[in-house]
Amino acid sequence: MNASNQNTKGRPLCFGNWKCNGSIAALRQWAADFDPGGAQAAVCVPYPYLSLAVQLLDKKAAVGCQDISLHAGGAHTGEVSAAMAADCGAQFTLVGHSECRQAGQDDKAVAGRIAQAVGEALIPVLCVGETLEQREAGKLEEVLADQLGAAAAELRQSRSPIVAYEPVWAIGTGRAASADDAQKAVGLVKGILKRTFVDYIPVLYGGSVKAANAAEYMAVDEIDGLLVGGASLKADEFSAICAAS
Ligand code: PEP
């Protein structure tokens, strides 16, 4: 993965998120079948598959994890530190995915995870996005500003941060945001980032992306790439998404 974060529009970023799915056999088959085409592909696999994914995917895709511990190590049963993920070959980690936020991670815990990632030279992919209730209450910009603002100091420490705009109501629901809504929200994200950061930060769209709608998002100037959950589990579908990007 090119960590320099220059304008990536020429070579789109296609990130997959397997969530709590997969097996060694499925990973082997996926690695054999997946073709990134011209996209810069990356996949977030469950922790036990990190090393094997790095080995199998080689130059086809960068490998990352879906979350990391807030702690560098010690008495935190069940957790995986950024150093351990990096030791397994992870190049990046998602932070603040809405499924983790819904399970209790607040903005402070998300910011702490970014700091852990940065300390181990992992690229943080910060996920932000509003619930349907917040959108309907007209709070989209406020929510994005709060989530980005809370992570700003830590993001600034990263050489190559990435942000993913993922409306919570579009994740895993099949109810994708329209390209117009995605454009407006990613535009807001970029405006907020511009006020906070000097350097260019790529922004992905995520939420029920599939091969059939990927090109619509990638036609939007503001969108630098995609974060794909369910549809990334099938190598042929994710390859088609990369090709459509
Ligand atoms: C995600 O897990 O980040 C995601 C966007 O999921 P899905 O594509 O399944 O909506």
Residues whose N, C-alpha, C, O or C-beta is under 5 A from the ligand:
A	BS01	PEP	N17 A170 I171 G172 T173 G206 G207 S208 V209 L227 V228 G229 G230 A231
